[in-house]
Amino acid sequence: MSDTLLQDVTDGIAVLTVNRPEALNAMNVALLQALDAALAALEGSDVRAAILTGTGKAFVAGADIAAMAEMSVADAQAFSVLGHRVARRLEEASFPTLAAVNGFALGGGCELALACDFIYASEKAKLGLPEVGLGVLPGWGGTQRLPRRVGVGHARELIFSGRVIDAAEAQRIGLVNAVFAPDALLDAARATAREIAAKGPCAVRATKRLLLEGPEQALTEANAAEVRAFGKLFGTADQREGMKAFLEKRAPRFEGR
Ligand code: CAA
């Protein structure tokens, strides 16, 4: 783990903290690579939920503008590919990912939050995709994930104007699920992560995949995938344990198999 990316794993919950406060946690290649490696390493571990957050007054204030300023077309495309890879890892992780947006989540920072399954925000959070103001565009999935999260009307307005919105507005349009006092944000994220971690891991994993892939499919195909996934869970120890525990009026002890 690098100094600019902190990781804590406690009771099956990983907290990844971007820690470059002097640059408002702006992401350069090294930081993206560190996040990519950290997420890859969590696959196959017993982690059941992950929280992404930042140190100081920013979640992530975007891709590193100083690093991008002199990029060639080829450099910029490679940087975009790397950002997309990290976003995809958050989105496709075998466990739910939760963004705890403690401050600025701008540009690439907002895009990483959007790649998480859902977003909690501090009252101090500011979110937006201001890239057009720099003469570029959201390059880590923002043009695609923002409309899918908030609808095309809000997404077009925010992306074309580059406007930065506060947490209350972000919640109103459905970008953020819930808003908390700054000191309460991480505890709230951990509490939800604990709720998730207590559920059947095979079931949560299968549900995450259906929720991710369904919108790309025709409804009949997506429903057929749900039927297959539902049936498949009846071949797991988690299903037997979950239902046995219910009938025995006790808490289940899931093993994730
Ligand atoms: N890249 C590089 N450095 C950044 C940065 C970024 N995205 N955001 C902030 N910083 C640096 C500042 O340059 C400054 O460094 P120095 O102290 O060395 O001057 C330091 O962090 C503190 O920032 P400010 O003094 O600007 O802090 P502020 O409180 O006055 O303003 C802010 C905060 C409104 C977030 C402002 O920093 C800002 O507008 N940052 C840029 C936000 C942005 O445009 N993000 C999108 C980047 S493009 C992108 O992300 C492309 C993509 O889709 C992949």
Boltz pocket constraint, residues with backbone or C-beta under 6 A from the ligand:
constraints:
  - pocket:
      binder: B
      contacts: [[A, 21], [A, 22], [A, 23], [A, 24], [A, 26], [A, 61], [A, 62], [A, 63], [A, 64], [A, 65], [A, 66], [A, 67], [A, 83], [A, 104], [A, 106], [A, 107], [A, 108], [A, 109], [A, 111], [A, 130], [A, 131], [A, 134], [A, 136], [A, 137], [A, 138], [A, 139], [A, 140]]
      max_distance: 6.0
